Amino acid sequence: MTNERFTLAVIGGTGAEGGGLALRWAHAGHKVIIGSRQPEKAEEAAKQLNVLLGSDAIQGMESRAAVAAADIAVLAVPFAAQQATALGLAEVLAGKILVDVTVPLMPPKVSQVQLPASGSCVVDLQQALGDGVRVVSAFQNVSAHKLKDLNYQIACDVLVCANDKAARQSVIQLAGDAGLRGVDAGVLANSTVAESLTSVLIWINRTYKIPDAGISITGLPAV
């Protein structure tokens, strides 16, 4: 595992999940850019995160400019906006890693698994974007509840799936940098497991009246 530092564009960083991950990555020393179709919205989100960070390290930009400036892009938008958002950025995503956090939740039944016919919305996105973009599936099962509390240790492993091994390793590092444990879960087709698990975790949260059920993979060697 390296300690490489990246420039990260978080598309959807104005939301709870994307913003929380952005904050943790900036805290770990990565250069972070919040991307939004509305640059003023991205700038405001960056300003709020910088207050929590205690610096002005996080920037806000229009989405295309953010991705163009980044080494790795992170897509943290609702399922309904996944394909349109990513395909609209396809030109500037070429040659880059795209970390897709998308879960195929379809309200109002978000605690019921509703995968697309193909079995994985992230596989669908990889096929739509083509091999020029290395899509990685990760962070679907991490609750946003405490991401913005930098002192809180979130008890959840991150299943990292991609067809490109080097891309998987880069995102496993990003999981560690966010205070989580990244687990190599194999090829992108295996993303169907992480995408399904989110609805199960939502059900568990509701049933047991807790905010942040997560997963832990047992039996792994200590890092």
Rosetta blueprint (number, residue, H / E / L):
1 M L
2 T L
3 N L
4 E L
5 R L
6 F L
7 T E
8 L E
9 A E
10 V E
11 I E
12 G L
13 G L
14 T L
15 G L
16 A H
17 E H
18 G H
19 G H
20 G H
21 L H
22 A H
23 L H
24 R H
25 W H
26 A H
27 H H
28 A L
29 G L
30 H L
31 K E
32 V E
33 I E
34 I E
35 G E
36 S E
37 R L
38 Q L
39 P H
40 E H
41 K H
42 A H
43 E H
44 E H
45 A H
46 A H
47 K H
48 Q H
49 L H
50 N H
51 V H
52 L H
53 L H
54 G L
55 S L
56 D L
57 A L
58 I E
59 Q E
60 G E
61 M E
62 E E
63 S H
64 R H
65 A H
66 A H
67 V H
68 A H
69 A L
70 A L
71 D L
72 I E
73 A E
74 V E
75 L E
76 A L
77 V L
78 P L
79 F H
80 A H
81 A H
82 Q H
83 Q H
84 A H
85 T H
86 A H
87 L H
88 G H
89 L L
90 A H
91 E H
92 V H
93 L H
94 A L
95 G L
96 K L
97 I E
98 L E
99 V E
100 D E
101 V L
102 T L
103 V L
104 P L
105 L L
106 M L
107 P L
108 P L
109 K L
110 V L
111 S L
112 Q L
113 V L
114 Q L
115 L L
116 P L
117 A L
118 S L
119 G L
120 S L
121 C H
122 V H
123 V H
124 D H
125 L H
126 Q H
127 Q H
128 A H
129 L H
130 G L
131 D L
132 G L
133 V L
134 R E
135 V E
136 V E
137 S E
138 A L
139 F L
140 Q L
141 N L
142 V L
143 S L
144 A L
145 H L
146 K L
147 L L
148 K L
149 D L
150 L L
151 N L
152 Y L
153 Q L
154 I L
155 A L
156 C L
157 D E
158 V E
159 L E
160 V E
161 C E
162 A E
163 N L
164 D L
165 K H
166 A H
167 A H
168 R H
169 Q H
170 S H
171 V H
172 I H
173 Q H
174 L H
175 A H
176 G H
177 D H
178 A L
179 G L
180 L L
181 R E
182 G E
183 V E
184 D E
185 A L
186 G L
187 V L
188 L H
189 A H
190 N H
191 S H
192 T H
193 V H
194 A H
195 E H
196 S H
197 L H
198 T H
199 S H
200 V H
201 L H
202 I H
203 W H
204 I H
205 N H
206 R H
207 T H
208 Y H
209 K L
210 I L
211 P L
212 D L
213 A L
214 G L
215 I L
216 S L
217 I L
218 T L
219 G L
220 L L
221 P L
222 A L
223 V L
